[in-house]
Amino acid sequence: MSAVESSNRVPRRRNLAEDVAEHIRQEILAGRFRPGDRIDQDAIAVQLGVSRLPVREALISLGQEGLIESIPRRGAYVQRLEREDIADHYQLFGQVAGLAAARAVTRLDAAGLAQLIELHESMHAAADLETQQQLNHEFHRRINVAAQSQRISGMLKLLSRSLPMPYVDFPEEWLREADKQHQEVIDAFQRRDSAAAQRAMEQHISASGRHAIDVLDDMGFFAAN
């Protein structure tokens, strides 16, 4: 698949390399860049209207995420992703998110807990997937911020960058399960039970990983590897 099929340009924000990495990441996870494909750095630079420097920096970052393999004197290539790679990623993400939830239980005040409950109820009542996705993101963000740990926040940011797909692409079955799992997290917060909050969050993220694998299977993602 050519790296110049789209004429979309990356919007200018604070870190251009991160923007380029996000573009390449989405091309990989959407299956437009296939495993083994060589990344044409010049073509991407032209496509996005940037110099080669942020493209090189983006590929280094994606290499750290396990999405790109750089071979000396040959170039950068798309890594193969298997089902267990997706499962492992979600499990790791769940463990860190679970730790954040355990910390947040003792640090989220009554007003913050009330806001968390309101977000959960709004997500339950939302009619469209995009709104549900936004509310889901905010639900988790509030918990992660309440953990008050820069190290945990940094790890969650790194892991969330390469989650294989946005929740808006998940089936309704996931939404029903997520609604129940969010309630279990809230119940643990209301009891101020750190262990239960950690366990509930880990199980919730792991379940999301299983759904992600199912959806990627339906897309033919792994068959194309």
C-alpha positions as CSV (number, residue, x, y, z in Angstrom):
1,M,0.0,0.0,0.0
2,S,1.4,3.3,-1.0
3,A,2.2,5.8,1.8
4,V,1.0,8.7,-0.4
5,E,-2.5,7.7,-1.1
6,S,-4.0,10.3,1.2
7,S,-3.5,14.0,0.8
8,N,-4.3,14.8,4.5
9,R,-1.7,16.9,6.2
10,V,-0.9,16.6,9.9
11,P,-2.1,19.7,11.8
12,R,0.6,21.7,13.5
13,R,0.7,21.2,17.2
14,R,3.4,21.2,19.9
15,N,5.3,18.1,18.9
16,L,5.4,17.4,15.2
17,A,7.1,14.0,15.7
18,E,4.2,12.8,17.8
19,D,1.7,13.9,15.1
20,V,3.6,12.0,12.5
21,A,3.9,8.9,14.7
22,E,0.1,9.0,15.3
23,H,-0.4,9.1,11.5
24,I,1.9,6.1,10.9
25,R,0.5,4.2,13.9
26,Q,-3.1,4.5,12.6
27,E,-2.0,3.4,9.1
28,I,-0.4,0.3,10.6
29,L,-3.3,-0.5,13.0
30,A,-5.9,0.0,10.2
31,G,-4.0,-2.4,8.0
32,R,-3.1,0.1,5.3
33,F,0.6,-0.5,6.1
34,R,1.1,-4.3,6.1
35,P,3.6,-6.3,8.1
36,G,6.9,-6.3,6.3
37,D,6.2,-3.1,4.4
38,R,9.1,-0.8,4.2
39,I,8.2,2.7,5.4
40,D,9.1,5.3,2.8
41,Q,10.2,8.2,4.9
42,D,10.5,10.6,2.0
43,A,7.0,9.8,0.8
44,I,5.5,10.3,4.3
45,A,7.4,13.6,4.7
46,V,5.9,14.8,1.3
47,Q,2.4,13.5,2.2
48,L,2.3,15.3,5.5
49,G,4.2,18.4,4.5
50,V,7.0,18.0,7.0
51,S,10.8,17.4,6.9
52,R,12.4,14.0,7.3
53,L,13.5,14.8,10.8
54,P,10.1,14.4,12.5
55,V,9.5,11.3,10.4
56,R,12.8,9.7,11.7
57,E,11.9,10.7,15.3
58,A,8.4,9.2,14.8
59,L,9.9,5.9,13.6
60,I,12.2,5.7,16.6
61,S,9.2,6.2,18.9
62,L,7.1,3.5,17.1
63,G,10.1,1.2,17.3
64,Q,9.9,1.5,21.1
65,E,6.2,0.6,20.9
66,G,7.0,-2.5,18.9
67,L,5.3,-1.4,15.8
68,I,8.4,-0.7,13.7
69,E,11.6,-2.6,13.2
70,S,14.6,-0.5,12.0
71,I,17.3,-2.4,10.2
72,P,20.7,-0.7,9.7
73,R,21.4,0.3,6.1
74,R,18.0,-1.1,5.0
75,G,15.4,1.1,6.6
76,A,12.3,0.8,8.8
77,Y,9.7,-2.0,8.4
78,V,6.3,-2.7,9.9
79,Q,6.4,-5.4,12.6
80,R,4.0,-8.3,12.5
81,L,1.3,-8.2,15.2
82,E,-0.3,-11.4,16.4
83,R,-3.4,-11.9,18.6
84,E,-1.2,-12.5,21.7
85,D,0.6,-9.2,21.1
86,I,-2.8,-7.4,21.3
87,A,-3.8,-9.4,24.4
88,D,-0.4,-8.7,26.1
89,H,-0.7,-5.0,25.3
90,Y,-4.2,-4.7,26.9
91,Q,-3.1,-6.8,29.9
92,L,-0.1,-4.5,30.5
93,F,-2.4,-1.4,30.1
94,G,-4.9,-3.0,32.5
95,Q,-2.3,-3.6,35.1
96,V,-1.1,0.0,35.1
97,A,-4.7,1.3,34.9
98,G,-5.6,-1.0,37.8
99,L,-2.8,0.5,39.9
100,A,-4.1,4.0,39.0
101,A,-7.6,3.0,40.2
102,A,-6.2,1.6,43.5
103,R,-4.4,4.8,44.1
104,A,-7.4,7.0,43.1
105,V,-9.7,5.2,45.6
106,T,-8.1,6.9,48.6
107,R,-7.6,10.3,46.8
108,L,-10.8,11.0,45.0
109,D,-13.1,13.1,47.1
110,A,-16.8,13.0,47.4
111,A,-17.3,15.6,44.6
112,G,-15.0,13.7,42.3
113,L,-16.8,10.5,43.0
114,A,-20.1,12.1,42.2
115,Q,-18.7,13.4,38.9
116,L,-17.5,9.8,38.1
117,I,-21.0,8.5,38.7
118,E,-22.5,11.2,36.5
119,L,-20.1,10.3,33.7
120,H,-21.1,6.7,34.0
121,E,-24.8,7.5,33.9
122,S,-24.3,9.8,30.9
123,M,-22.4,7.1,29.0
124,H,-25.2,4.6,29.9
125,A,-27.8,7.0,28.5
126,A,-25.9,8.1,25.4
127,A,-27.4,7.1,22.1
128,D,-24.4,7.3,19.7
129,L,-21.0,5.5,19.8
130,E,-18.9,8.7,19.4
131,T,-20.5,10.2,22.5
132,Q,-20.0,7.0,24.4
133,Q,-16.4,6.9,23.4
134,Q,-15.8,10.5,24.6
135,L,-17.5,9.7,27.9
136,N,-15.6,6.5,28.3
137,H,-12.3,8.4,27.8
138,E,-13.3,11.0,30.4
139,F,-14.3,8.3,32.9
140,H,-10.9,6.8,32.7
141,R,-9.1,10.1,32.6
142,R,-10.7,11.3,35.9
143,I,-9.6,8.1,37.6
144,N,-6.0,8.4,36.2
145,V,-5.7,12.0,37.2
146,A,-7.0,11.2,40.7
147,A,-4.2,8.7,41.2
148,Q,-1.8,11.7,41.4
149,S,1.2,9.8,40.0
150,Q,3.3,11.3,37.2
151,R,5.0,7.9,36.6
152,I,1.6,6.1,36.3
153,S,0.2,8.8,34.0
154,G,3.3,8.6,31.8
155,M,3.1,4.9,31.4
156,L,-0.7,5.1,30.6
157,K,0.0,7.7,28.0
158,L,2.7,5.6,26.4
159,L,0.5,2.4,26.4
160,S,-2.6,4.2,25.2
161,R,-0.9,5.5,22.1
162,S,-0.7,2.1,20.5
163,L,-4.0,0.6,21.5
164,P,-5.1,-1.1,18.3
165,M,-8.3,0.7,17.8
166,P,-10.7,3.4,19.2
167,Y,-13.6,2.2,21.3
168,V,-16.0,3.8,18.8
169,D,-15.3,0.7,16.6
170,F,-16.2,-1.7,19.3
171,P,-19.5,-3.7,19.0
172,E,-22.6,-3.0,21.2
173,E,-21.8,-6.1,23.2
174,W,-18.6,-4.3,24.5
175,L,-20.7,-1.3,25.5
176,R,-23.0,-3.5,27.6
177,E,-20.1,-5.2,29.3
178,A,-18.3,-1.9,29.7
179,D,-21.3,-0.4,31.4
180,K,-21.4,-3.2,33.9
181,Q,-17.7,-3.1,34.5
182,H,-17.7,0.6,35.0
183,Q,-20.4,0.1,37.7
184,E,-18.1,-2.5,39.4
185,V,-15.3,0.1,39.5
186,I,-17.7,2.7,41.0
187,D,-18.9,0.2,43.6
188,A,-15.4,-0.4,44.7
189,F,-14.8,3.4,44.9
190,Q,-17.9,3.8,47.0
191,R,-16.7,1.2,49.4
192,R,-13.2,2.7,49.3
193,D,-11.8,-0.8,48.5
194,S,-8.5,-0.3,46.6
195,A,-8.0,-4.0,45.9
196,A,-11.4,-4.4,44.4
197,A,-11.0,-1.2,42.3
198,Q,-7.7,-2.5,41.0
199,R,-9.1,-5.9,40.2
200,A,-12.2,-4.5,38.5
201,M,-10.2,-2.1,36.3
202,E,-7.8,-4.8,35.2
203,Q,-10.6,-7.1,34.3
204,H,-12.4,-4.3,32.4
205,I,-9.3,-3.5,30.3
206,S,-8.6,-7.2,29.6
207,A,-12.1,-7.7,28.4
208,S,-11.7,-4.7,26.1
209,G,-8.6,-6.4,24.7
210,R,-10.6,-9.6,23.9
211,H,-13.2,-7.5,22.0
212,A,-10.4,-5.7,20.1
213,I,-9.0,-9.0,18.9
214,D,-12.5,-10.1,17.8
215,V,-13.0,-6.9,15.8
216,L,-9.6,-7.1,14.3
217,D,-10.3,-10.7,13.3
218,D,-13.5,-9.6,11.6
219,M,-11.5,-7.0,9.7
220,G,-9.1,-9.7,8.4
221,F,-6.2,-7.9,10.2
222,F,-4.4,-11.1,11.3
223,A,-5.1,-12.9,8.1
224,A,-3.2,-10.1,6.3
225,N,-0.2,-10.5,8.5
